Amino acid sequence: MTHFKQITLIFLMLLAGCKKENTTVAQPMTSAGVQLKFLDEYVLPNNITVNGTLVGGLSGIDFKNGTYYIACDDAENPRFYKADINIVSDKITDVNITEVVTIENTDEHLDLESILFDTTSLKVLLASEGSINGGKDPLLIS
């Protein structure tokens, strides 16, 4: 048998051994019964301070037990706020930042993007996007 015939035979055997498996294509996740509805927009004044900290850089929000938790996207001074937001007839009538909670930033680069109040642990969970240029990975903290 020539070298070409041997290679062709091996190729055909390998090809015959490859069969298409019945695989199920993952379906997109659906949020049955969940709908989002735009209520209103509320612009905070530029000069609000809470406990000497200028309010700004709001990025993520969660709600639990009558309190809104709002992440601040400021890597120089990582923090989140607690707030009361009054909504009447689908309109935001007032936003009152009641507390600022600063996070001791040790060696981590905390560029907060998201916040969640965990009802199981009763703790606030924060997500940081990290820093590609600074070599810091994204992380979750509580």
N, C-alpha and C positions, 0 to 999 in steps of 0.2 A: 504494500500500500504506500502510495506516495505521501510526502509530507503535507501537501495541500489537501489530500483526501482525509488524512488524519485530523487536521485542524478543522475541516468542514464537518466531519463526523462528531468531534467533540463539541463544536458550536451547536449543532443540531440537537445533541443530547442535552446540553445545558438549556437550550431554548425549550425543548419538550418538557424539561423538569420545572420550568417556570409556569405556574398557572395563576390565573387571576382568582384571588380569594373573594368570597362574598363579604364585602365590608359595608358597614353602615356609615353613611356620611352624617357627621354631626349636624344637628339642626340648630339654628340660632335660638338662643334663650328668649323666652317670651315672659313678659310680666303680666300675666293674666290678671285683669281687674285693676291694674295700676295705670293711672292716667296723670299726666302733668297738665296743669292749667296755669298760665301766666296770670298773676293777680294784679301786680302793681310794681312800680319802681319808686324807690325812695333814695334821695341823694342826701348824704350826711354833710353838714357844714365842714369846711376845711380845718377848723381850729378846735375841734373837740379834744379835750384831755381828760384822762381818768387817772387819778393818783400820780399826776405829773408825767404821764405817758401820752404822747400824741396818738390819737386813734387814726389808723389808716392801714392800707394793704390788706383789706378783708378778702379772704379767698374761699374758705369752706364754712359750711354752717350745718348745725344739727339742732334738734329741739327735744327736750325731755323735761317733764314735770313743770311746765310753765316757763322754762328758761331756755333761751337760745344760746348756743355755744358757737363762737365764730373764730376761726383760725386767722392769724395774721401772717401774711407772706413777707416777713422781714427777717432775713438771715442774720442781720447784725444784732437784733434784739428779739429773739423768738418768744412769742406769747400768744395767748388766746384771750378772748373777751367773753364775758357773760352779759346778756342783754335781755331787755323786755321789748318786745315788738308788738304793738297794738294793731290789730287788723279788724276793721269794721266794714261790713258789706263789701268784702273782697278788696278793700283799699287799705294800704298801710298808712295809718294816721300818725304814728309816732314810733321812733326808735330811741331807746334809752340804754346806753352802755352803762351797766351797773358795776362792773368789776373787770380789772385787768389781771391776768395770771401770767407772770413771767416764768420762763423755763430756764433753769440753770444750764447753760450751754457749755459743757466741759470740752471734750475733744471732738464732739460731733459737729457737723455742719447742718444746722436745722433750718431748712427753707420750707416752712410748713405750707401745705397745700390743701389738706383735708382734715376734718375733725369728725369724731363719732363719739357719742355718749354710750358706753357699753352698759346695758341694763343688767347684765349678769354680774359683772365685777363692780358696777357703780363707779367706774373710772372713765376719764376722758382719754380716748385714743387719738393720737395725732400721726399723720403721715408726712414725711419730709421727702422732697424730691432729690435730696443730695446735691452733689456738685461734680459734674464730669471733669471740669477743669481743675478742681481742687482734689480730685481722686477720692471723693466721699460717696459711698453707696447710698441709695435711698433706704429709708428705714421707717419702722413703726415704733412709736414710744407711747408709754402710758404713765 
